[in-house]
Each structure stands twice: as C-alpha cells, then as structure tokens.
C-alpha cells in the first residue's frame, strides 16, 4: 500500500513480538485512500506461482483434505489428530480461520485447482484418511519436486509412484542430527529489508511501497508435542523506494530464536518468512494467521515425520503449504511466496565456525515489476 510522504519528525511503528493477538489500531481502510498503486491481487493471481513450484503439487491438496476431515469430526488419526487440534486451538482464532481458509479452497474453480494440484488428492472421498506412510511419501516426493514446474514434477511423481517409492531411493544426503558435545547457544535475528525494485508504478509524488515481514518459528519438538508456532512481525516500513534499506540503521534486531537469551538448538528449528505489502490488513491479526498456518502444516507433517531431522528434510514442502494458506487469508498481498530457513545444532556450529555472527544469504521475495522485489537478511550469533 502506498503512502504520502510523512512530515519531518514522524515516528514509525515499533517492532512487535506477537505470540497472542494484540489489539492494534487499524489504519484507514477507505477504498479511495490516496496513493494506492493497484487493487489487491485476486486469488487466481495469487495462485499462479504454484504452477512454477511443484513442492505442493500433492502435499497441498492432501493437507487440505486432512484438515477438512479432522475439523469435520473424523478422528481416524487418533493421537495425531488430537495433537493437531490441541495445537491449533492454542492460537487465538486458529480453528475459525482454518475453517474459513478451507471454505475458500473448496470454492475455488475446479479447473484452477486441477492446473496446480494432483487430481488424486483433489478427488478423495471425504471420509478417506491420508495415511501416515502415504503422507510421508508425499512429503518426500514434494521435497524432490521443489523448484520444478507442475508439468515436469507430475511426470516424475507418477514414475515414483509406480516404483512405490518414497525415501528408500534417496541418494544418501541425510539430514539427521549427529551426537554433539556441550552445545553452543545461539540467537537468530532478522536484521534488515532491502528494496531491489519497488512495485510499479515507480513514479509519482507521494507513491511508495509499504512492506513488512511476518515470521513464524517452530521446532520439531513443538510440532511433535502439539505446541503452537511462535509469531513475530516487523514494523510496516513506509516510503520505501528502489535501493532503500529498512530500518535506516540497518539492524532491526528482531529476535526469532533465543528471544529471552541465547539457547542451544536442542531441537531442529524451522523459520518461515513472509513479505507483505500493507493494504487493509491488521498486522497483528495476519501474524496470528501465519502462526496458525505453520502450526497446522507442521503439526500435520510431524505425524509422518518419523526420524530426527524430518522438519529440515520437509522444510520446502512445509513452506509451500504455509504459503498457500496465507494466500487464502485475503487481507494483505504476499510479495512472492513464503521462504523458510531450517537449522540444527551441527549446522549452526559449522556456519559460525568461520564467521560469528553469520549472515544468511538473502531471502528473496520476488513479486516482479508489479509487486516489487525485496531481500530479507537473518543473522545467527553464537554466544
């Protein structure tokens, strides 16, 4: 959402940590608000990106089917389903929001869903459960399909199914956590946003982007135990143009892991990051919805996880599941899609061995000329 320039001396919104919903004063939402660059994206426009990344080709429709089955009262999964419900209910409004997302998913034109998702899981009988072994195979195939377009991935997935393959044919690149000595303690923080290319039109007095970031964090132990993800958001950064860094100091220091002080990575960690253009949405409310999305997806994936390290192996698949649910929210538009960073103790030790703190490669949110291109930077510091 674009803004008119502020008067000198105006202060920006303070960084907020959101674990439960906070009341916040909504911004103006008048349809004729000055400086609007474009109307919000339609759901059809938001879903085009899923044709270009097939990590969710099977996983998203299977996930939505399972959400509907469980929320309709079926308890075929017994303990796994109860754990999922417990985690979801611990997020304020989580169950209601997920039901609304499911309703929107089901009302999408079938022709649209058929272009981006596997018909095998779009057409399942309502009471038919996706078994644990089957979900594990879906996640494994989705991880290998990450970055492929849907047409290319569909051919590969069909071949894998005929071989009855999930992870038995893996090439050996395991992601397990090895035994370790007294563990080092870490802090993981968001430092800054950099605008590579603002959204079109790039000209005009008083017309600027208003991006902000939302992060959700969950560990393997949290997902397996039915504990909800934790959510954080940046301020809404105003008057952002090409080449700008926000905050101006270059360091937001928004702690994502080790908030109360450095902690050992005693359970593998997954962080999802989403970049939004502010329009009419309430930032705290959207943060809670992103929390609910990661909680729902990761808790469901945990049932099929199996071995230590599953959240790292499945990071891309979980990330695209979160991205899809976020696209169903409707309030503020995602720029690009959800990005993710996964981390375990051994990786953190290795990354900080040569450089402490270690700055991760930029998380790129590429919305093209229409939505803008932004980089987020995360910093890992060993205490």
Residue, then its C-alpha position, 0 to 999 in steps of 0.5 A: x500500500x502506498x503512502x504520502x510522504x510523512x512530515x519531518x519528525x514522524x515516528x514509525x511503528x515499533x517492532x512487535x513480538x506477537x505470540x497472542x493477538x494484540x489489539x492494534x489500531x487499524x489504519x484507514x481502510x477507505x477504498x479511495x485512500x490516496x496513493x494506492x498503486x493497484x487493487x489487491x491481487x485476486x486469488x487466481x493471481x495469487x495462485x499462479x506461482x504454484x504452477x512454477x513450484x511443484x513442492x505442493x503439487x500433492x502435499x497441498x491438496x492432501x493437507x487440505x483434505x486432512x484438515x477438512x476431515x479432522x475439523x469435520x469430526x473424523x478422528x481416524x488419526x487418533x493421537x495425531x489428530x488430537x495433537x493437531x487440534x490441541x495445537x491449533x486451538x492454542x492460537x487465538x482464532x486458529x480453528x475459525x480461520x482454518x475453517x474459513x481458509x478451507x471454505x475458500x479452497x473448496x470454492x475455488x474453480x475446479x479447473x484452477x485447482x486441477x492446473x496446480x494440484x494432483x487430481x488424486x488428492x483433489x478427488x478423495x472421498x471425504x471420509x478417506x484418511x491420508x495415511x501416515x506412510x502415504x503422507x510421508x511419501x508425499x512429503x518426500x516426493x514434494x521435497x524432490x519436486x521443489x523448484x520444478x514446474x507442475x508439468x515436469x514434477x507430475x511426470x516424475x511423481x507418477x514414475x515414483x509412484x509406480x516404483x512405490x517409492x518414497x525415501x528408500x531411493x534417496x541418494x544418501x544426503x541425510x539430514x539427521x542430527x549427529x551426537x554433539x558435545x556441550x552445545x553452543x547457544x545461539x540467537x537468530x535475528x532478522x536484521x534488515x529489508x532491502x528494496x531491489x525494485x519497488x512495485x510499479x508504478x515507480x513514479x509519482x509524488x507521494x507513491x511508495x511501497x509499504x512492506x513488512x515481514x511476518x515470521x513464524x518459528x517452530x521446532x520439531x519438538x513443538x510440532x511433535x508435542x502439539x505446541x503452537x508456532x511462535x509469531x513475530x512481525x516487523x514494523x510496516x516500513x513506509x516510503x520505501x523506494x528502489x535501493x532503500x534499506x529498512x530500518x535506516x540503521x540497518x539492524x532491526x534486531x528482531x529476535x526469532x530464536x533465543x528471544x529471552x537469551x541465547x539457547x542451544x538448538x536442542x531441537x531442529x528449528x524451522x523459520x518461515x518468512x513472509x513479505x507483505x505489502x500493507x493494504x487493509x490488513x491488521x498486522x497483528x491479526x495476519x501474524x496470528x494467521x501465519x502462526x496458525x498456518x505453520x502450526x497446522x502444516x507442521x503439526x500435520x507433517x510431524x505425524x509422518x515425520x518419523x526420524x530426527x531431522x524430518x522438519x529440515x528434510x520437509x522444510x520446502x514442502x512445509x513452506x509451500x503449504x504455509x504459503x498457500x494458506x496465507x494466500x487464502x487469508x485475503x487481507x494483505x498481498x504476499x510479495x512472492x511466496x513464503x521462504x523458510x530457513x531450517x537449522x540444527x545444532x551441527x549446522x549452526x556450529x559449522x556456519x559460525x565456525x568461520x564467521x560469528x555472527x553469520x549472515x544468511x544469504x538473502x531471502x528473496x521475495x520476488x513479486x516482479x515489476x508489479x509487486x516489487x522485489x525485496x531481500x530479507x537478511x537473518x543473522x545467527x550469533x553464537x554466544 
